[in-house]
């Protein structure tokens, strides 16, 4: 079993969500939000939900997120939907990433289903400085 990179071993699930979000934002993810579902769900702490402009963009976002964590020796528990590129799910245990093609996101409306979940501001890393983006 691979060990998690030392820099990530002590990170919280929120910090992992921030790392994943930044990887997606670097590839131009649209309408990215982080939902704190820890008090509403027994299977995960955070949902990251984002949109892609096309099926290829959705697939590229999934690849960027997955590659970022592979470099940090973290592998997802499961991946679904990459081939079709309409709704990709990357399960990292405490953080679940949903990447939607725009029309699919509107149809499934996860934000509406989890409307009680607090939204978390994304901490963007920009040229070595953190910038908070409101949710």
Steps between C-alpha positions, in 0.01 A plus 500: 500500500636840406540757770351844468758769435627640832366847420146359473502243780381748763260693279130511576231399254426872450862560398474207259184657356688828454787323319257321269311823434818686406602226256160532330508880497839492328327313215219758484228316693179700500265576791707301749355467848594303810215371717560392860278193532676361809201559728251374239679192365667193643701418187699818434584842642514719189356511151682698235266581213611664176409530135686453175423669167506176300537127555871532419536779753324285763742216423796739516387633839472145632849422371644818656350429841605135492853583380548762772432246771689219329809723527422525872456121525127512559279280285126525468286219642289490186451686174184502291389668180831606344432322172174686431610833648153605610533443876830386647520392861836474677474351850785581738319378811459819704469706180284414200549695177212542253590638158201570278438600144288815550161357396548192718580713803176693461301179457638322809518816716722364778518847654121489536501150646764604755364852556551470878874449455713807570706629208871534561709777342770376265853597605675559169877486476607785275872560456576378851226706665164374619189669371152419630222461248149528639270206450 
